[in-house]
């Protein structure tokens, strides 16, 4: 990515986003399981790209943590600034800000750059292999029915908003 | 590679403080998981002559192959062991929702089998394939003596905020027979007194954290199945829960929120949107507001009392529906007037059903719950064992006959959806004959996994439900559903009573066998087993859903018929434990009728005991159980692959001594 600071930068392709309505979330975490099942082929909330934070001792609505697919994705810029062949790229079809696991070097620049880090972290670290692999929401790139979490949510607390319907 | 199951069950011996594992593959697919595996291990390892609080009792905390997967209801846990609440204590089961069960799977275990008795109070810490027995009285983790809420908070402080905890409260520590195993604020394994078993073992809590996940055989297949499977529960009105949330929040304002367990599509309870508190009292974390309650108290007072009950780790169902009405009955019969200076409230008219009892004041309740939890005073000490045991001890035993209204006494649990004492909904003759059959042969209130599924379906879906409010499915359609699901068209016919025993025994057995699958896979008993559906053209629910879920999760190609046979196998294995270890027989089965001889609460119809015996005979015959003893026959056990059980249980030629 070439950024010439003397010119007005051209924004990358816009992405759709998963909109959340926490008042309708009852913390069943089916979204977490559906996400990991789709991406990792196993049921494992720890590897989910969406996270539900809640406490039984606090009756308020849960927090739903998922990537905002920023128009100006700091994560993608951070990755591109460090690596010639960046793992974090803009998917040409969907516009989703996506990490290619084959290319991820595990440097963590994306996580540090993300404006939601650390209070509402949406980029996860998979430590199962010898090196850390970073992962984040890619809107289930290529899935015909759209994001799995949106489809499974029994309370319809999650909605997919396509790029063209997103606010500027 | 194991799919569905993690492949390991953790075995803990608290006496020697040693840990080992059991290979899950030894027991599956024949015993499925959960209750099935526990029943089998109990048969192999639990010797006769052991009491609930003895060192030899084994406590099982079990999950199943679907736990932690995308299958709705997959957060549940089954708890088994010799249950102190039952009188006499027998091997029984209880279950709870929440998030703990899935977390245990993610930590790499299909269950925990706990033996022995620790020399000092301990808790168990399980994380990612490892387990440790830890001191529960150390400076950093001083949880012994704390309530379940405090224990959870302290253990989360040590092991991280995402740690899931099951714990017994102070009631469990003092070996209350009505102590529960609590998880968080909204879920407990309530019936059976298993919190007291934890306390007797000096095991305060089991804290779990896992990041390993559950591998499934067919991820895409499971995904498709779960995305498109019905979300109907036991009522034609459930299913659209977005609408439910909005209706509920509109009706009660923002003060109430729906609540549900982890990994489940169906919300089943409510919580106050704000923590509750009484004037001048402490503020209490919000607790689940459905299933049982201290009825007719203000919502604030009810929430505070429920929270006290959960925190002390007590069975509120028993306090509210058993102990309090029994005390009022005793007062009506002149046996007692007050407890610790608090006058027992008493209605004017005689208490015939639960609805006739009147609500005590919050002050009375606070006193009662506190005394019971800590076994304080004569009453607190006696009532901590439940009304069923207390009645033998207090008032020279004169209150004991009064229990007949309330309990099938050997279970020590109030009947529920059975049309008599009256917890649960309305159900009308002859439909309550099925639950009474289930009561006769079970070791606990069968409502949670068998009776609900029959009673609610027939009441809420069928037009001819024998009650005043017809369901949406016509009798003709119901005949079709009945023929398809049960293999007999007349099962829901409200005109058939004792003269067609198979019409009662077929559903009694079908639901008990399916219940064993629900408890072993494990699914939510509120969602399964389904019979009717409003979403299919012929109103037949997808009755093969369990086999489909099982196949996609585990990779074992079992048909629903194979799985149903596994359900029957598990049911017979449990019965065999009850027969061999606890002398279960026909006489014990029939003793349950003590609670059902009064006219039904909704219809005034009285049970015809003589003709009911014919139903039980038919139940035995259809089960392949010996009608004289009620024991499973060798032939049926062998047909189920339980040859070793058959060999051990063979009825001697001179017959067994029943009594």
Interface residues (C-beta under 8 A of the other chain):
Chain A: X24 X26 X27 X28 X29 X30 X33 X34 X36 X37 X38 X40 X41 X42 X43 X44 X45 X46 X47 X55 X56 X57 X58 X59 X60 X61 X145 X148 X151 X152 X154 X155 X156
Chain B: X68 X69 X70 X72 X99 X102 X106 X149 X152 X153 X161 X184 X185 X186 X210 X211 X212 X213 X214 X215 X216 X219 X222 X223 X226 X227 X231 X241 X242 X245 X257 X258 X259 X260 X261 X262 X263 X264 X265 X266 X267 X271 X272 X273 X274 X275 X285 X286
